[in-house]
Amino acid sequence: MSGSDLVMYEEEFGKIDEELQRLYIQTNAKVVFLVDKNGQLIASAGETHDIDTTSLASLTAGNIAATGGIARLLGEKEFTILFHEGEKDNIHISLIGQRIILVVIFDSRSSLGLVRLRVKKVSEALTRIFNDITSKSERDKSEGKIDESPFAEISDEDIDNLFR
C-alpha cells in the first residue's frame, strides 16, 4: 500500500490518535506527528499551533527519500531511524512498516533514550493499526464499498494534452 492508497477509517484514526497522544505524553515531547511517504500529514499531537505542519510533513518525507538514496548508495535497503540534534530541539524520525513516517520533536525535557524506547513500542501498535486499515480497505474494495479513484483512468498523455 502506498501513501496514496491510504483509506482512513474513523475507528482506526481514533486508535492512531490515541497512540500519538500517549507517545506525546510518555516522551514529554513538544510535538508528535505521523506523515505518509508522500508528505501528507495524517495526525498530530502536541504543540502544533506555532509549527507549519504542512511544510514540516513535506520536508520530513523529503528527508526520508533523500536518506533512502544515501542508503542505496551504501548498499543498505533503507535507514529506518533518523535523528537530528539541534541547539534547542531534537527530531527523531522513524519509518513504520515501510509506508508511514513517525516524527517526534523534543527538547531537554526528554532524552533520546526515552524517545527511542517509547517509539519502538508505539511503532508496533501503529504497524498493527495500519495493517488493519489495509485489510479493511482491500476487503471494502473487493466488496465494492470503495470506488476506484476518479482519476484512475486518466493517463499521463491525457494530462499532457490538457495543458497544451
C-alpha positions in Angstrom: 0.0 0.0 0.0 1.4 3.3 -0.9 0.5 6.5 0.9 -1.8 7.5 -1.9 -3.8 4.3 -1.4 -4.5 5.1 2.2 -8.1 5.0 3.1 -8.6 6.2 6.7 -11.5 4.8 8.8 -12.8 6.7 11.8 -12.2 3.8 14.2 -8.6 3.3 13.2 -8.0 7.1 13.1 -9.1 7.2 16.7 -6.6 4.4 17.6 -3.8 6.3 15.8 -4.7 9.5 17.6 -4.7 7.6 21.0 -1.2 6.2 20.2 0.2 9.6 19.2 -1.3 11.3 22.3 0.2 8.5 24.5 3.6 8.9 22.9 3.4 12.7 23.3 2.8 12.4 27.0 5.2 9.5 27.7 8.1 11.1 25.9 7.4 14.6 27.2 7.7 15.7 23.6 6.8 19.0 22.1 5.2 17.6 19.0 4.5 14.1 17.6 3.1 13.6 14.1 2.5 11.0 11.5 3.1 11.5 7.8 2.7 9.3 4.8 5.7 8.9 2.4 4.1 11.5 0.0 4.4 14.1 2.7 0.8 14.3 3.7 0.1 14.9 7.4 -2.0 12.1 8.8 -2.3 13.0 12.5 -0.5 15.0 15.2 -0.3 15.6 18.9 1.2 18.3 21.0 2.2 22.0 20.5 1.4 22.3 16.7 0.0 25.8 16.8 3.4 27.5 16.2 4.6 25.0 13.6 3.8 24.9 9.8 2.9 21.2 10.0 2.2 21.0 6.2 5.8 22.2 5.4 7.3 20.1 8.1 5.4 17.0 6.9 6.6 17.5 3.3 10.2 18.2 4.3 10.2 15.1 6.6 9.1 12.9 3.7 11.8 14.5 1.5 14.3 13.8 4.2 13.3 10.1 4.3 13.5 10.0 0.5 17.0 11.6 0.4 18.2 9.3 3.2 16.8 6.3 1.2 19.0 7.4 -1.7 22.1 7.5 0.6 21.2 4.1 2.0 21.0 2.6 -1.5 24.4 4.1 -2.4 25.9 2.4 0.7 24.2 -0.9 -0.1 21.5 -0.7 2.5 17.9 -1.2 1.9 16.8 1.8 3.9 17.6 3.7 7.1 14.5 3.3 9.2 15.5 5.7 12.0 16.9 9.3 11.7 17.9 11.7 14.4 18.7 15.4 14.2 20.1 17.2 17.1 19.8 21.0 17.4 20.6 23.6 20.0 17.2 23.6 21.5 15.1 20.9 19.7 15.8 17.4 18.5 13.9 15.4 15.9 13.5 11.7 15.9 12.2 10.3 12.7 11.2 6.7 12.2 9.8 4.7 9.3 6.9 2.5 10.2 6.1 -0.5 8.0 7.9 1.0 5.1 5.0 3.4 4.5 4.4 5.8 7.3 6.8 8.3 9.0 6.6 9.0 12.7 8.2 12.2 13.9 8.9 13.2 17.5 10.2 16.7 18.2 11.6 17.0 21.7 13.8 19.3 23.8 15.8 19.0 27.0 12.7 17.9 29.0 13.2 14.5 27.4 16.0 12.2 26.2 16.9 10.3 23.1 16.9 7.0 25.0 13.4 7.6 26.3 12.1 8.6 22.9 13.6 5.6 21.2 12.2 3.2 23.8 8.6 4.7 23.5 8.8 5.0 19.7 9.6 1.3 19.4 6.5 0.3 21.4 4.2 2.7 19.6 5.7 1.6 16.2 4.5 -1.9 16.9 1.0 -0.7 17.7 0.8 1.6 14.7 2.0 -1.2 12.4 -0.9 -3.3 13.6 -3.3 -0.5 13.1 -2.1 0.2 9.5 -2.2 -3.5 8.7 -5.8 -3.5 9.9 -6.5 -0.4 7.7 -5.0 -2.2 4.7 -7.0 -5.4 5.3 -10.2 -3.4 5.8 -9.6 -1.3 2.6 -8.9 -4.4 0.5 -12.0 -6.1 1.8 -14.1 -3.0 1.1 -12.7 -2.6 -2.4 -13.4 -6.3 -3.2 -17.0 -5.9 -1.9 -17.4 -2.7 -4.0 -17.8 -0.4 -1.0 -14.9 1.8 -2.1 -14.8 3.1 -5.6 -11.6 3.4 -7.6 -10.2 6.9 -7.8 -12.0 9.0 -10.4 -8.5 9.8 -11.7 -7.5 6.1 -12.2 -8.4 6.1 -15.9 -6.5 9.3 -16.7 -3.2 8.7 -18.3 -0.1 10.9 -18.3 -0.8 11.6 -22.0 -4.3 12.9 -21.1 -2.7 15.3 -18.6 -0.1 16.5 -21.1 -2.9 17.1 -23.7 -4.9 19.1 -21.1 -2.0 21.5 -20.6 -1.1 22.0 -24.3 
